């Protein structure tokens, strides 16, 4: 809006102005980091402590998992999807499920085929491992994950917990690649892909806690370092 406040540098001094008063040559100052002083751990439903391990599980669930219902009212199953290149995370997730939630999980492998997962068409060329937990209580604890956005409990947690959540999320739906620039130099980029624009905006905002700037292009969040 024309009344939106902007913090600018003008003639060597910094001040707030309305966007309608912004002029050519004004430098807009952007926030590059956010100080976080939170300590301790918050509690999820059923009293589970939202520590680093639980946050990593939550991040992977939102990135490459789903929560389903057996009827119209109750969620009762969590499924995490793990491809062959990510199988190193499988035992980590199994350990978290056993030690943090005291739940039993099982795996099954689906051979390559075209399918639809979380709204996306997947034409797989590799076997896909399903990590399944049949638990109504656990599904209800993590039911906010169906919204494909960062849960409030993560947004309100200390940096170490947030970092673990992002680790799980990027493990599920992130990648790292090298691109060639016009000056022929290589530039590394980290990318997170999601059909949920809300999730990408949440990640872009929370990365500021760590002084990391990013941009969103369509269904991709990109960090260029």
C-alpha atoms as one frame of an Amber mdcrd trajectory, in Angstrom:
protein
   0.000   0.000   0.000   1.039   3.636  -0.343   1.235   3.982   3.435   3.477
   0.931   3.994   6.485   2.002   6.123   9.971   1.583   4.647  13.291   2.028
   6.412  15.671   3.887   4.104  19.084   5.469   4.027  18.881   9.064   2.861
  21.762  11.515   2.693  23.775   9.466   5.173  20.938   9.139   7.683  18.415
   6.333   8.256  14.709   7.005   8.700  11.220   5.626   8.164   9.039   6.897
   5.310   5.761   5.895   3.674   6.129   4.005   0.411   4.355   6.846  -1.424
   7.304   9.105  -0.519   9.953   6.709  -1.855  12.147   8.392  -4.469  14.722
   7.298  -7.006  18.086   7.083  -5.273  16.700   6.156  -1.842  18.293   2.987
  -0.436  15.867   0.599   1.266  17.445  -1.157   4.250  16.541  -4.851   4.561
  16.713  -6.928   7.728  19.536  -9.462   7.388  19.121 -11.376  10.626  16.791
 -11.743  13.602  18.072 -12.270  17.116  16.551 -15.265  18.860  16.842 -15.571
  22.650  14.499 -18.524  23.190  15.706 -21.371  25.410  14.356 -24.772  26.351
  11.841 -26.890  24.453   8.146 -26.467  23.780   5.602 -29.288  24.089   3.519
 -30.848  21.331   0.164 -32.502  21.904   0.326 -35.603  24.119   3.281 -34.024
  25.929   5.949 -34.860  23.332   8.934 -32.540  23.668   9.639 -30.677  20.425
  13.417 -31.128  20.451  15.885 -31.350  17.570  15.045 -34.972  16.661  11.283
 -34.401  16.693  11.720 -31.215  14.641  13.759 -33.105  12.027  10.967 -35.714
  11.788   8.356 -32.941  11.494  10.321 -31.222   8.721  10.650 -34.419   6.698
   6.956 -35.218   7.196   5.908 -31.827   5.817   8.418 -32.019   2.974   7.838
 -35.569   1.780   5.091 -37.177   3.789   1.365 -37.290   4.279  -1.215 -37.912
   6.993  -4.319 -39.876   6.020  -7.701 -40.746   7.520  -9.537 -44.041   7.770
 -12.830 -42.169   8.084 -14.072 -38.601   7.800 -13.076 -37.495  11.293  -9.806
 -39.068  12.440  -6.281 -39.108  11.068  -4.713 -42.480  11.757  -1.680 -42.991
   9.499   1.563 -41.146   8.767   3.575 -42.048   5.671   7.039 -40.773   4.756
   8.346 -41.234   1.213  12.058 -41.989   0.809  13.793 -42.543  -2.531  16.926
 -44.590  -3.094  19.251 -41.571  -2.936  17.889 -40.596   0.498  17.966 -44.010
   2.191  20.631 -42.774   4.616  17.827 -40.891   6.407  15.689 -44.027   6.796
  17.399 -45.433   9.905  17.501 -41.961  11.479  13.734 -41.592  11.078  13.122
 -45.124  12.369  15.200 -44.377  15.461  13.250 -41.169  16.157   9.929 -42.984
  15.783  11.020 -45.654  18.259  12.862 -43.562  20.868  10.816 -40.355  20.848
   7.297 -41.661  20.169   7.552 -45.326  21.236   5.784 -46.307  18.018   6.200
 -49.231  15.639   6.701 -48.500  11.951   7.073 -50.667   8.874   8.421 -50.165
   5.378   7.339 -51.268   1.947   8.942 -50.611  -1.417   7.090 -49.437  -4.491
   8.695 -50.140  -7.830   9.121 -47.273 -10.355   5.919 -45.954 -11.931   3.984
 -42.736 -12.489   1.912 -41.647  -9.496   0.525 -38.637  -7.629   1.967 -37.698
  -4.212   0.907 -34.621  -2.228  -0.608 -33.023  -5.337   2.430 -33.586  -7.574
   2.761 -35.980 -10.511   5.785 -38.188  -9.871   7.278 -40.146 -12.769   9.760
 -42.175 -10.773  12.750 -44.033 -12.179  13.828 -45.488  -8.812  12.164 -47.642
  -6.175  10.407 -45.596  -3.498  10.366 -46.668   0.148   7.236 -45.994   2.195
   7.837 -45.592   5.943   4.422 -46.087   7.564   3.193 -45.481  11.122  -0.329
 -46.628  11.962  -1.174 -44.472  14.971  -4.220 -42.297  15.510  -2.632 -40.505
  18.476   0.578 -39.653  16.602  -1.314 -38.625  13.472  -3.350 -36.178  15.562
  -0.178 -34.747  17.126   1.180 -33.881  13.687  -2.106 -33.102  11.912  -0.949
 -29.517  11.279   1.456 -31.074   8.783  -1.371 -31.538   6.288  -1.438 -27.746
   5.804   2.057 -27.729   4.221   3.251 -24.745   6.229   5.680 -24.318   9.097
   3.784 -25.103  12.336   3.565 -22.389  14.987   5.466 -24.526  17.489   8.489
 -24.539  15.143   8.209 -20.807  14.481   8.221 -20.257  18.252  11.129 -22.609
  19.027  14.796 -21.862  19.597  17.241 -21.744  16.684  18.634 -25.255  17.198
  15.139 -26.739  16.845  14.344 -24.574  13.824  17.634 -25.650  12.201  16.749
 -29.330  12.670  13.289 -28.753  11.182  14.875 -27.114   8.137  17.348 -29.996
   7.883  14.474 -32.480   7.663  12.536 -30.318   5.215  15.484 -29.771   2.870
  16.453 -33.459   3.147  12.982 -34.292   1.854  12.431 -31.685  -0.853  15.706
 -29.793  -1.271  18.712 -30.089  -3.535  22.098 -28.478  -4.175  23.392 -27.707
  -7.657  26.061 -25.727  -9.466  25.083 -23.257 -12.189  27.254 -21.551 -14.779
  27.123 -17.750 -14.830  27.761 -15.463 -17.797  31.274 -14.771 -16.530  31.854
 -18.559 -16.719  32.292 -18.932 -12.967  30.480 -21.626 -11.022  27.898 -20.635
  -8.432  26.424 -22.995  -5.871  22.686 -22.859  -5.175  20.445 -24.522  -2.623
  16.864 -25.079  -3.702  13.653 -26.111  -1.968  10.728 -27.139  -4.144   7.100
 -27.131  -2.977   3.653 -26.600  -4.466   2.768 -24.723  -1.234   3.651 -21.043
  -1.661   2.806 -20.505   2.020   5.470 -23.031   3.018   8.094 -21.341   0.824
   7.242 -17.925   2.310   7.479 -19.351   5.833  10.907 -20.836   5.062  12.086
 -17.581   3.485  11.069 -15.707   6.637  12.556 -18.174   9.118  15.885 -18.287
   7.254  16.373 -14.654   8.294  16.941 -15.987  11.833  20.202 -17.365  10.474
  21.098 -14.327   8.359  20.288 -16.206   5.140  18.649 -14.346   2.260  16.651
 -16.234  -0.364  14.268 -15.646  -3.252  11.158 -17.445  -4.463  10.686 -18.247
  -8.142   7.380 -19.987  -8.925   7.415 -23.178  -6.797  11.098 -22.926  -5.858
  12.936 -21.213  -3.004  16.533 -20.516  -3.996  19.546 -19.660  -1.838  22.551
 -18.484  -3.854  25.816 -18.298  -1.944
